[in-house]
Amino acid sequence: MKKHHALLALLTFSAIALVGCSSTPPVAVQAAVDTTPPVRLDVLTVTVMDRTGPQPVRSPYNTNNFQPTIANAIRRWANEKLVAVGTSGEAVVTIRDATLDAQPIKHGDDMFTREQTSQYVAHAAVTIDVRGHAGQGQSATQLSGSVNAEASRHETLPEDPTAIERQNAYYKIYNGLMQDLTNNLKSAINGHLRDFIITAPVLPGTSP
């Protein structure tokens, strides 16, 4: 009987220890805010067009209220970070892809270990087309340029992930993806759309 009580006490203590170890909630990850200065373009308008298709069947967007979405984040970035300061011309930002998928991954079958069993995979692709001019009057020359940028991220999840674990995985992907995409876009703009970038202040009533 003593052995039975000792074994029961040991099992009870072990169960309490396991619950205690697993009950600590992870710290919530938040969507990062881009504090970099905007790019001022010598165009009259900046238009954002969403040409993305449907999300994959297993997309976490279909079962979770993840906000902002990648497409919304790209749209907000374009509206906030690409500023039209010219008197003519246009820049068109086309969101070609902004998908989030969930995929199973190979894992072990250890019943005492909480394996990583799936992953979120995100991809974004953006094109910026710009049309404008150089010079004034009859000597004005039509200019055009185009750049493309892409970014991908993935994050693994444990088996039977909690809501906070799913949210954290999403925001880690979201923050990393948007940082990579922003860096790639700005590098492409500075490298291939230099003729449209305005660095000097534009005085009221004057043309850049």
C-alpha positions, -999 to +999 in steps of 0.1 A: +000+000+000+028+024+008+044+017-026+011+024-042+007+057-024+043+067-032+038+059-069+005+078-070+022+108-053+051+107-078+027+106-108+006+134-093+037+155-088+049+148-123+016+158-138+016+190-118+051+198-129+042+192-165+012+214-163+032+241-145+059+240-173+034+242-201+009+267-186+031+298-189+017+317-219+042+330-245+046+368-249+024+381-277+042+394-308+029+426-323+030+439-359+060+462-363+057+498-374+078+511-403+095+544-392+116+549-423+111+581-442+089+581-473+102+581-509+092+613-527+084+607-564+082+632-593+047+620-602+012+634-598-004+602-585+004+569-568-021+541-574-021+507-557-036+478-575-042+444-560-038+416-585-034+387-561-055+356-566-073+335-539-054+323-509-044+287-508-070+262-494-050+257-462-042+294-457-044+304-420-063+335-432-093+311-438-095+301-402-078+329-382-085+366-379-050+377-386-048+414-392-033+432-410-030+408-439+001+409-460-018+425-489-032+452-466+003+459-452+017+463-487-011+487-497-005+507-465+032+508-471+027+521-507+002+547-496+024+560-467+059+555-481+055+565-518+046+602-519+037+620-551+052+655-552+052+661-590+028+679-614+024+651-639+030+614-644+020+584-623+033+555-603+014+522-602+021+497-575+008+463-584+006+436-556+012+404-576+013+380-547+005+381-509-001+346-499+000+328-466-001+290-466+001+262-440+021+231-447+028+199-428+064+191-420+081+158-411+084+151-374+090+124-349+065+104-329+079+109-294+048+112-271+068+130-245+080+157-269+059+184-284+071+182-320+071+210-346+045+196-370+036+224-394+048+257-408+033+289-421+048+300-454+044+335-468+053+351-501+049+386-515+057+401-549+053+437-560+059+456-592+062+494-594+057+511-628+064+548-632+057+571-661+068+608-661+088+634-678+121+653-677+124+689-687+097+715-695+076+725-725+085+712-760+119+699-747+103+676-722+113+640-725+090+611-715+105+588-689+094+554-677+107+528-653+098+496-636+110+475-607+101+442-591+107+430-556+098+397-537+102+383-502+095+350-485+093+338-449+083+307-430+078+298-394+072+264-377+045+256-352+042+228-326+015+202-327-019+215-317-008+251-316-026+275-293-042+307-306-013+328-292+012+304-308-005+308-342-007+345-338+030+348-328+040+326-358+020+349-381+035+381-367+070+368-369+064+360-406+046+393-411+073+415-396+102+397-412+085+396-446+075+432-446+110+443-435+126+422-463+101+434-489+106+470-479+144+467-481+141+450-515+117+476-528+137+506-516+169+491-530+152+486-564+137+521-564+171+537-555+189+516-581+165+518-611+141+547-605+166+574-595+153+598-622+119+600-604+132+605-568+129+641-554+153+648-526+151+687-525+121+703-508+094+713-533+083+750-528+046+759-532+037+769-567+069+754-582+075+722-602+100+696-589 
